Amino acid sequence: MEAGSYQYVELVYFFKDEARTSCWRVESSGYYKDKPCLCADFSDDGTMLAVGFGNALTLWDPIENHMCTAITQSGNVTKVKFCIGGHLALSTETEVVLWDLCKYVGK
């Protein structure tokens, strides 16, 4: 894995010699302009992944492993959280931002 990237992994169960066992499988990974991955959150339904890379918030389709958009902030994105009603909150070192994603997604 490259420094500064994220990996989305899934716990997979299988049978080996009639015994149930498990392992982690990498489903997808991503990076953005060599910036450090600082935080991430999935939407409640799992159809969107928000990842803070340095001063950029990126929105991903985790199934297709496709970055939908990137939004630059004034400082490093330190926390990101999907909220009820289609909102996304993030914080930087100096501000808190709340977006209504329904205005931007699916148009």
C-alpha positions in Angstrom: 0.0 0.0 0.0 1.3 3.4 -0.9 1.9 5.9 1.9 -1.0 8.3 2.2 -3.5 6.0 0.5 -6.5 4.2 2.0 -7.6 0.5 1.7 -11.1 -0.8 2.0 -11.0 -4.3 3.3 -13.7 -7.0 3.8 -13.6 -9.9 6.2 -14.3 -13.0 4.1 -15.2 -16.5 5.5 -14.5 -19.7 3.7 -14.1 -23.4 4.4 -10.7 -25.2 4.4 -10.5 -28.9 5.2 -14.1 -28.7 6.5 -13.2 -26.0 9.0 -14.5 -22.5 8.8 -11.8 -19.9 8.6 -11.5 -16.2 7.6 -9.2 -13.7 6.1 -9.2 -10.0 5.1 -9.5 -9.2 1.4 -8.7 -5.8 -0.1 -11.7 -4.6 -2.0 -10.4 -1.3 -3.2 -7.8 1.4 -2.4 -7.2 5.0 -3.4 -5.1 8.1 -3.0 -5.2 11.7 -3.9 -2.3 13.9 -5.1 0.3 12.4 -2.7 -1.6 13.9 0.3 -1.9 12.0 3.6 -5.1 10.1 4.3 -6.3 11.6 7.6 -9.9 10.4 8.1 -12.7 8.6 6.4 -16.4 7.7 6.8 -19.0 5.6 4.9 -22.5 6.8 4.3 -25.2 4.8 6.2 -26.1 2.8 3.1 -22.5 2.2 2.1 -22.8 3.8 -1.3 -20.5 6.7 -0.6 -17.1 7.0 1.0 -15.7 10.4 2.2 -12.0 10.5 2.7 -9.9 13.5 3.9 -6.6 13.7 2.2 -4.6 16.7 3.6 -6.7 19.8 2.9 -9.0 18.0 0.4 -12.2 16.2 1.0 -12.8 13.4 -1.6 -16.0 11.6 -2.2 -15.8 8.1 -3.7 -18.1 5.4 -5.1 -16.6 2.4 -3.1 -18.2 -0.2 -5.3 -16.7 1.1 -8.5 -13.6 2.5 -6.7 -14.2 5.8 -8.5 -13.5 9.3 -7.0 -16.6 11.4 -7.7 -15.3 14.8 -6.6 -12.7 16.6 -4.5 -13.3 19.8 -2.5 -10.3 21.8 -1.2 -10.5 23.2 2.3 -8.6 26.0 4.0 -6.8 23.5 6.3 -6.3 19.8 6.7 -9.5 17.8 7.0 -9.2 16.2 10.5 -12.6 14.5 10.8 -15.5 13.7 8.4 -18.9 12.2 9.2 -22.0 11.5 7.2 -25.1 12.8 9.0 -28.9 12.2 8.9 -30.7 13.7 6.0 -28.0 13.6 3.4 -25.6 15.9 5.1 -21.8 15.6 5.5 -19.9 17.3 8.2 -16.2 17.9 8.4 -13.7 19.7 10.5 -10.3 21.2 9.9 -7.9 22.8 12.4 -9.9 26.1 12.2 -13.5 25.4 11.0 -16.5 23.1 10.9 -18.3 22.7 7.5 -21.7 21.1 6.9 -22.8 20.2 3.3 -26.2 19.2 2.0 -25.1 16.4 -0.4 -28.6 16.1 -1.9 -27.8 19.3 -3.8 -24.6 17.8 -5.4 -25.1 14.0 -5.7 -27.2 12.4 -8.3 -27.6 15.4 -10.6 
